[in-house]
């Protein structure tokens, strides 16, 4: 852990204000000791965030010149528990290509509130619409943590809330500390060869997920492949289970990142 974050628990916040997140951070660090899988680590981070009033989190790694949320090298693919409907809307509209959180993360070293970006006079109406639509799906406020690495690569960890109330300043360092710990641990998994192997999808499943990645509906895929929409949905459910994805959009994103399909 870098020196920048090693003193976070010792910061001089009032005990009554810092107690909850401090306790949850300590629990998270204890529980992650010995964890060897990124999914388990993500589940533990999700529990930490939920207990600190942030039910949704998202993590993704990007290269220096990368504009969208896909895997970099052997790093972990994007991991998130955002509402399924928002995930589908986000990628359907191509918001991963204009997301102002990504742009801001390239320029910032520390955590920032989404409201800071939304109120920045330099952001476009198109970028501001990403926040407006996210709020319609329940993600009304949040904090993002840029995690910069060598060669210009970086990752972003975001914590989101379903209400407009901002996280207190005194709580943000604990989210930042947890994000750094998660990021460093995931990087260790990658270096040690701990990245899980791609699951074995059938030929038909690969065809279905390829067309999903290309934006086709189950009905359209059925017409293309000469099968019913119900059969397509059957294969999609199997794919989501194998890829441990809670939406077809995330399953498609994972399939591309892992190398199961190529667009």
N, C-alpha and C positions, 0 to 999 in steps of 0.2 A: 504494500500500500504506500502511496506517495506521502511525503511529509506534509503536503498540502492538506490532507484529510486526517492525518494521524491524531490531531488534537481536537477533533470535533466534539467528542463527549465531554471535554473539559471546558468548552466555551461557557462564558458566564451568563447563561440564561436563567431566569427565575425557575426554581425547581418545579413549581406548580405548572408552569407552561411547558417545560421540556420533558416532563416525566413520562408521558404516554409514549411518545415516539422514541425516547431514549430506551425505555424498557423493551419496546418492540424491536428496535435495532439490535439490542443485545441478544434477544431471543433469536432473531434472524441469523446473526453471526454464529451463535452456538449451534443452531440447527444445520447450518451449511457445512460445518466441520465434517470432513469425510465424504461429502456428497460427490459423486462421480459422473452424474448425468445432468445435462443442461436443462432438461424438462423438470427434473426434481428441483433444481435450483430456481427455475422460473416459478414453480408452484410456491416455493417458500417465500420468494420475493413478493408474489401476489398476495400472500397472507399478511406479510408485513405491511404492504401498502393498504390493504383493506382495513387493517386494524388502525391505520393512521388516516382513515377516511378517504382513501383513494381506491375505489373498487376496480379501476382499469389501469393497466400498464402496457407499454409497448417498447420493444427493443429491436434495433436494427443496426447493422454495420454497413458502412459505405466506404468506397475508395475515394481518393482525392478528387477525381474528375467524375464521380458517379452522381447521377441525379435521382435515381429511383432506389427503392428499398429492396435490394437483393443482396445475396451473400457475397462476401469478399473472400476469395481464396478458400481456406478451410475454416474460416470463422463460422459461427452459428448462423443459421438462416433467421429471418425475422421471427420474433416471438411476441405474441400479443393476445390479450383477452378482450379486446374492444368488442362492442355489440356486433353480431354478425351482419346486421343490416347496414351498419356504418362501414364495415370493412368492404362489403360488396359495392356500396355507393362510392367509396373512396377510390377504389381501383377502376371501377367502371367509368368514372369521370376523369380518370388520369390525374387525380390530385397528388399522387406520389411524384409527379413531375413538376409541380408548382408549389408544393407544401412549404409555407413560409417558416415552419419550424426547422426544416432541413437547412434552408438558407441562413437562418439566424444561428444555427448550431455551428456552421462553418466559421462564424466570426466571433463566437463567444467561447470563453474558457470555463465559465461557471454556470450554475443553474439559472434559469430565467423563467418567469411566469409567462403564460400564453398571452395574458393581457398586455404585457410589454410589447409584444410583437403586433398584436391587433391594433394597438394605439400608436404604433410607429408611423409617422407621416410618410415614410418612404415605401410602405407596402402598398401593393396595388389592390384595386377592388376585387380582382379575380382571386388574389391570395387571401384577402379578408373573407371571401365567400367560403373558403375551406373551414374557417372557424365557425362561421354562421351556420353552415350545414351540420358540422359536428355537434353544435349545441342542439340542433333539432333532433339528433339521435341520442341525446343525453349527455354528451361530453361538453359540459358547459364551462369548465375552467381546468387549469392544469399547470404543471411544471415540467420542463424538459431539462435534461442534463447532457450537455455535449461531453463526449469521452474521446479525446484526441489521442491518436497513436502515431507511430513512425510513418514516414513517407507520405504524410498528408491524409492517411486513412483515419476514419473516426467512426464512432457509434453514437447513437442517441437513445437515451432511456427517457420515456415520458410517463408521468403519473397524472391521471385524469380523475375529475370529480363530476358528479351529476348536478351540482349546484353552482351558483355564481360566487359563493363565498370563497375568498382567496385563502390559500395556505399562509399561515403566519410566517414571518421572516425567521423566527426562531426554530421552526420545524424544518425548513428547507435543507439545512446542512445534513440532517439525518437521512433525507431522501437522497441527497447527493452522495453521502457516504455509502449507503446501500447500493446505489447504482454503480459506483466505482468497484465495490467488492464483487458485485455480480459480473461486471465486465472483465475484471482481471481473472476471475475464476473461470469464466467461459473461455478466455484466451488460453488458460493453462490446459483446459480440456482439449482444445484444438492442437496445441503443441505436443501433447502426450498421445495423440492419436485417439482421443476419446470421443471423437465425433461419431455418432451412430451411423451405421450403414443404411443405405437407401433400402426401403422395403421392396419386396418383390411384387410388382403389379402385373396383372395379366395383360395380354395384348389388347383386349377390349377395354380394360380399365385405362390403359395408356392412351388409347384413342379418345376415350371420353374426356379425360383430364386435359388432353391437348386442346380439344375444342372448347372446353370451359375456359382455358387460359386465353383462348382467342375470342372470348366474349360471347359464345353461343349459349342459348338456353337449352334445357333438356329436350324440348320439342324440336328445336332446330337440329340438335345433335342426333336425335332419333331419325329424322329425315335423311341426314347425311349418311348415317351408318346403316339405315334400313332396319331399325329396331324401334320398339315403342318407347314413348317417353318414360313410362314406368320402369322399363328395363334399364334405361339410362340412369334413372334415379337410384335403382338398386345398385348399379356399379358405383355411382357417386358415393353412396353411403359406405360401401366397402373401401373405397379410396380414402375417404375422410377418416375411417377407423385406422387404416394402415399407416396413414401419415400423421395421425394424432392431430387432426385439424378440426376446428369447430365450425368451419364454414367451407363451402366449395371454393370460394375465392382464395382463402388462405391455403387450401389444399393445392390449388393450382400454382400458387406462388411457391410453395414448398417443393412441388414437383419440378419446377424450373430450377430452383436453387440447388437441389440435390443432384440434378442432372438426369432425372427420369425422362424428361421431355425437353425439346428445344423448340423455341418459337421461330 
